[in-house]
Amino acid sequence: MHDTRCLNILLAGPRGFCAGVDRAIKIVEEAIRRYGAPVYVRHEIVHNRFVVETLERQGAVFVEELDEVPDDAPVVFSAHGVPKSVPAEAERRKLFYLDATCPLVSKVHREAEHHAGRGRHILLIGHAGHPEVVGTMGQLEPGTVSLVEDAEQAARVEVPQGVPLAFITQTTLSVDDTAEIVAALQRRFPGISAPAKEDICYATTNRQAAVKEIAPRVQLMVVVGAPNSSNSLRLVEVAERAGCPRAVMVQRGRDLDLALLEGVTDLGVTAGASAPEVLVEEVLARLRERYDLRIEEVVVAEERITFKLPAALQPAPA
């Protein structure tokens, strides 16, 4: 039965795809168009099952490591970045590869190399095991980088004596948590070198800012995203810290348990940077099964950034 109760939806802007994700997906699609299927992709191109399955239907084959890629097939590296050993191995095998690493992640890689070149020991703020962290640490010799996951680790991380220090960060962290970790490192190591411009990317920062704006005004926040997506997980945490009584993550519209909306009159909706807008539409369609929706978009920033495709996929000059 359709009870036409009204539900106020505060829709976060910006939400969903960022320029790096958009570029990575286009690289896979364009490679399939240009070279034919199959095109191999090392790791999930971005952390979203729906995106991965959509690309699989077009002819992408996702693998964990290069040894699963045949010699004559093109391979794409994911948006999260890869250790230097991966392109080196691709070159050794004469594989044709395309690097879909987000340019903002590549910027962190260059910073890491710059610091190492100046003899600094690097403290990387990030989550152990995340592909971006594995890729960043893999730019340098083992032992040059120490991982710091939280303020507690910042207080006790051991660093080589008499060596200058620098810190860099994963691009998809909580802005507030990272500020706390940085403050702890700067108190402990007053001379530590900081990035010229913050490493946390514009998209992560903007999506968190939109959630902070909405959180105090709603009883529940729905984040469309994937459980292995760092930036989506952070949106759930940010919502709860910013005053929203409850925040949940759903991958698809059908995953939203409408029982959670008992007593909810105002609902926030956002999406992580690797979640396409079609999945936000699914959530709204699911809500329309039971409610009349009154939708207000809360926009904290306009994003106009785009990233060019790699030279190999640029149209040939006329």
C-alpha positions as CSV (number, residue, x, y, z in Angstrom):
1,M,0.0,0.0,0.0
2,H,1.3,3.4,-0.9
3,D,1.1,5.7,2.1
4,T,1.8,9.1,0.6
5,R,3.8,10.4,3.5
6,C,6.1,13.2,2.5
7,L,9.8,12.7,2.9
8,N,12.3,15.6,2.7
9,I,15.4,14.6,0.9
10,L,18.6,16.7,1.2
11,L,20.7,15.7,-1.8
12,A,24.4,16.4,-1.4
13,G,26.2,18.4,-4.1
14,P,28.8,17.5,-5.1
15,R,28.3,13.7,-4.9
16,G,29.3,10.7,-7.0
17,F,31.9,10.5,-9.7
18,C,35.0,12.7,-9.5
19,A,37.2,13.6,-12.5
20,G,39.7,10.8,-11.7
21,V,37.1,8.1,-11.6
22,D,35.4,9.4,-14.8
23,R,38.8,9.4,-16.6
24,A,39.6,5.8,-15.4
25,I,36.3,4.4,-16.7
26,K,36.7,6.2,-20.0
27,I,40.2,4.8,-20.4
28,V,38.8,1.2,-20.1
29,E,35.8,2.0,-22.4
30,E,38.0,3.7,-25.0
31,A,40.6,0.9,-24.9
32,I,37.8,-1.7,-25.6
33,R,36.5,0.5,-28.4
34,R,39.9,0.9,-30.0
35,Y,41.6,-2.4,-29.4
36,G,38.6,-4.7,-29.1
37,A,37.7,-7.1,-26.2
38,P,39.1,-8.4,-24.1
39,V,41.0,-5.5,-22.3
40,Y,42.5,-6.6,-19.0
41,V,42.3,-4.4,-15.9
42,R,44.6,-5.0,-12.9
43,H,42.4,-4.6,-9.8
44,E,38.9,-3.1,-9.8
45,I,39.3,0.1,-12.0
46,V,37.4,2.0,-9.2
47,H,35.8,0.6,-6.1
48,N,32.3,0.0,-7.3
49,R,30.7,-3.4,-8.2
50,F,28.1,-1.8,-10.6
51,V,30.9,0.0,-12.6
52,V,33.0,-3.2,-12.7
53,E,30.1,-5.4,-13.9
54,T,29.1,-2.8,-16.5
55,L,32.7,-2.8,-17.9
56,E,32.8,-6.6,-17.8
57,R,29.7,-6.7,-20.0
58,Q,31.6,-4.5,-22.5
59,G,34.6,-6.8,-22.6
60,A,36.8,-5.8,-19.6
61,V,38.5,-8.7,-17.7
62,F,39.5,-7.8,-14.1
63,V,42.6,-9.6,-12.7
64,E,44.6,-9.3,-9.5
65,E,48.0,-9.5,-11.0
66,L,49.8,-9.2,-14.4
67,D,50.6,-12.9,-14.5
68,E,46.9,-13.4,-15.4
69,V,47.3,-11.2,-18.5
70,P,48.1,-12.9,-21.8
71,D,51.1,-11.4,-23.7
72,D,49.1,-10.0,-26.6
73,A,46.3,-8.3,-24.6
74,P,46.2,-4.6,-23.5
75,V,46.1,-4.0,-19.8
76,V,44.9,-1.0,-17.8
77,F,46.1,-0.1,-14.3
78,S,43.4,1.1,-11.8
79,A,42.7,4.6,-10.7
80,H,44.3,4.0,-7.3
81,G,47.8,3.8,-8.7
82,V,50.3,0.9,-8.8
83,P,53.8,0.2,-7.3
84,K,56.7,0.9,-9.8
85,S,57.3,-2.9,-10.0
86,V,54.0,-3.2,-12.0
87,P,54.8,-1.1,-15.1
88,A,58.4,-2.5,-14.9
89,E,57.0,-6.0,-15.2
90,A,54.7,-4.9,-18.0
91,E,57.6,-3.5,-19.9
92,R,59.7,-6.6,-19.3
93,R,56.9,-8.7,-20.9
94,K,56.4,-6.0,-23.6
95,L,52.7,-5.7,-22.7
96,F,50.8,-2.7,-24.0
97,Y,49.5,-1.0,-20.9
98,L,47.5,2.1,-20.1
99,D,47.8,3.8,-16.7
100,A,44.5,5.0,-15.3
101,T,46.1,6.3,-12.1
102,C,44.2,9.4,-11.0
103,P,46.5,12.4,-11.7
104,L,46.0,13.6,-8.1
105,V,47.4,10.2,-6.9
106,S,50.3,10.6,-9.3
107,K,51.0,14.0,-7.8
108,V,51.4,12.3,-4.4
109,H,53.8,9.7,-6.0
110,R,55.9,12.6,-7.4
111,E,56.0,14.3,-4.0
112,A,57.2,11.0,-2.4
113,E,60.0,10.7,-5.0
114,H,60.9,14.4,-4.4
115,H,61.2,13.9,-0.6
116,A,63.2,10.6,-1.0
117,G,65.5,12.4,-3.5
118,R,66.2,14.9,-0.8
119,G,67.1,12.2,1.7
120,R,63.9,12.6,3.8
121,H,62.1,9.7,5.5
122,I,58.4,9.8,4.6
123,L,55.5,9.3,6.9
124,L,52.5,8.3,4.8
125,I,49.1,8.9,6.4
126,G,46.7,6.3,5.1
127,H,45.0,2.9,5.5
128,A,47.1,-0.2,5.5
129,G,46.4,-2.5,2.5
130,H,44.4,0.1,0.5
131,P,45.6,-0.1,-3.2
132,E,46.4,3.6,-3.2
133,V,48.7,3.2,-0.2
134,V,50.3,0.0,-1.7
135,G,50.9,2.0,-4.9
136,T,52.4,5.0,-3.1
137,M,54.7,3.0,-0.9
138,G,55.7,1.0,-4.0
139,Q,57.2,4.2,-5.6
140,L,60.2,4.0,-3.3
141,E,62.8,1.7,-1.8
142,P,61.5,-0.5,1.1
143,G,62.2,1.3,4.4
144,T,61.9,4.8,3.1
145,V,58.2,5.1,4.1
146,S,56.5,4.5,7.4
147,L,52.7,4.2,7.4
148,V,50.7,6.1,10.0
149,E,47.0,5.2,10.3
150,D,45.8,7.3,13.2
151,A,46.8,9.9,15.8
152,E,47.8,7.1,18.2
153,Q,50.3,5.7,15.7
154,A,51.5,9.3,15.0
155,A,52.4,9.5,18.7
156,R,54.5,6.3,18.7
157,V,55.8,5.8,15.1
158,E,59.5,5.1,15.1
159,V,61.6,7.1,12.6
160,P,65.3,6.9,11.8
161,Q,67.5,9.1,13.9
162,G,69.0,12.3,12.4
163,V,67.1,12.0,9.1
164,P,64.8,14.8,8.0
165,L,61.1,13.9,7.8
166,A,58.2,14.7,5.4
167,F,54.6,13.6,5.4
168,I,52.2,12.8,2.6
169,T,48.7,11.4,2.7
170,Q,46.3,9.1,0.8
171,T,43.9,11.2,-1.3
172,T,40.6,9.8,0.1
173,L,40.9,10.3,3.9
174,S,38.7,12.1,6.4
175,V,39.8,15.8,6.3
176,D,39.2,16.1,10.1
177,D,41.0,12.9,11.1
178,T,43.9,13.8,8.9
179,A,44.2,17.2,10.4
180,E,44.4,15.6,13.8
181,I,47.1,13.2,12.7
182,V,49.1,16.0,11.0
183,A,48.9,18.1,14.2
184,A,50.2,15.1,16.2
185,L,53.1,14.6,13.8
186,Q,53.9,18.4,13.8
187,R,53.9,18.5,17.6
188,R,56.3,15.6,17.7
189,F,58.5,16.5,14.8
190,P,58.4,20.3,14.5
191,G,60.6,20.4,11.4
192,I,58.6,17.9,9.3
193,S,58.0,18.9,5.7
194,A,54.4,19.2,4.6
195,P,52.9,19.0,1.1
196,A,52.8,22.3,-0.7
197,K,49.1,21.7,-1.3
198,E,47.0,19.3,0.7
199,D,47.1,15.7,-0.7
200,I,43.5,14.9,0.1
201,C,41.8,15.5,-3.2
202,Y,39.3,18.2,-4.0
203,A,36.5,15.6,-4.6
204,T,37.0,13.9,-1.2
205,T,37.0,17.3,0.5
206,N,33.9,18.6,-1.3
207,R,31.9,15.5,-0.7
208,Q,32.7,15.6,3.0
209,A,31.9,19.3,3.2
210,A,28.4,18.6,1.6
211,V,27.7,15.9,4.2
212,K,28.8,18.1,7.1
213,E,26.3,20.8,5.8
214,I,23.4,18.3,5.6
215,A,24.1,16.0,8.7
216,P,22.7,18.2,11.4
217,R,19.4,18.7,9.4
218,V,18.5,15.0,8.9
219,Q,17.7,12.0,11.0
220,L,19.4,9.5,8.6
221,M,22.1,9.8,6.0
222,V,22.3,7.3,3.1
223,V,25.7,7.0,1.4
224,V,25.7,5.2,-2.0
225,G,29.0,3.5,-2.2
226,A,31.0,0.3,-1.8
227,P,32.3,-1.3,1.4
228,N,35.9,-1.3,-0.1
229,S,35.7,2.4,-1.1
230,S,37.7,4.5,1.3
231,N,36.1,7.8,0.4
232,S,32.6,6.3,0.8
233,L,33.4,4.8,4.2
234,R,34.6,8.3,5.3
235,L,31.3,9.9,4.3
236,V,29.5,7.5,6.7
237,E,31.9,8.5,9.5
238,V,31.7,12.2,8.7
239,A,27.9,12.2,8.7
240,E,27.8,10.6,12.2
241,R,30.4,13.0,13.6
242,A,28.7,16.0,12.1
243,G,25.5,15.4,14.1
244,C,23.5,12.9,12.0
245,P,22.0,10.3,14.4
246,R,22.6,7.4,11.9
247,A,24.3,6.9,8.6
248,V,24.2,3.8,6.4
249,M,25.9,2.7,3.2
250,V,24.1,1.0,0.4
251,Q,25.5,-0.3,-2.8
252,R,22.2,-0.3,-4.8
253,G,18.7,1.0,-4.3
254,R,17.4,-2.4,-3.6
255,D,19.8,-2.7,-0.6
256,L,18.0,0.2,1.3
257,D,16.0,-1.2,4.2
258,L,12.9,1.0,4.3
259,A,12.4,0.0,7.9
260,L,15.3,2.3,8.8
261,L,13.0,5.2,7.8
262,E,10.6,4.7,10.7
263,G,10.2,8.1,12.2
264,V,12.4,9.8,9.7
265,T,11.1,13.0,8.1
266,D,14.4,14.4,6.7
267,L,16.8,12.1,4.9
268,G,20.3,13.0,3.5
269,V,21.5,11.2,0.4
270,T,25.0,11.3,-1.0
271,A,27.4,9.1,-3.1
272,G,31.1,8.3,-2.9
273,A,33.4,9.4,-5.7
274,S,33.3,6.0,-7.4
275,A,29.5,5.6,-7.4
276,P,27.6,6.6,-10.6
277,E,24.5,8.9,-10.4
278,V,22.3,6.1,-11.8
279,L,22.7,4.4,-8.3
280,V,21.5,7.6,-6.6
281,E,18.5,7.5,-8.9
282,E,17.9,3.9,-7.8
283,V,17.8,4.9,-4.2
284,L,15.4,7.7,-4.9
285,A,13.2,5.3,-6.9
286,R,13.2,2.9,-4.0
287,L,12.1,5.7,-1.7
288,R,9.3,6.7,-4.1
289,E,7.7,3.3,-3.6
290,R,6.6,4.5,-0.2
291,Y,6.9,8.3,0.0
292,D,6.2,11.5,-1.8
293,L,9.7,13.0,-2.1
294,R,10.5,16.7,-1.6
295,I,14.0,17.1,-2.9
296,E,16.4,19.9,-2.0
297,E,19.9,19.9,-3.4
298,V,22.5,21.3,-0.9
299,V,25.5,22.4,-3.0
300,V,28.7,23.4,-1.3
301,A,31.0,23.6,-4.4
302,E,30.9,23.5,-8.2
303,E,33.3,21.0,-9.7
304,R,34.6,21.7,-13.2
305,I,37.8,19.7,-13.2
306,T,38.4,17.2,-16.0
307,F,41.4,15.1,-16.8
308,K,42.7,14.3,-20.2
309,L,43.0,10.7,-21.4
310,P,46.5,9.2,-21.9
311,A,48.2,10.2,-25.1
312,A,47.7,6.7,-26.6
313,L,44.0,7.2,-26.5
314,Q,43.9,10.8,-27.8
315,P,42.3,11.1,-31.3
316,A,45.0,11.2,-34.0
317,P,45.6,14.7,-35.3
318,A,43.7,15.4,-38.5
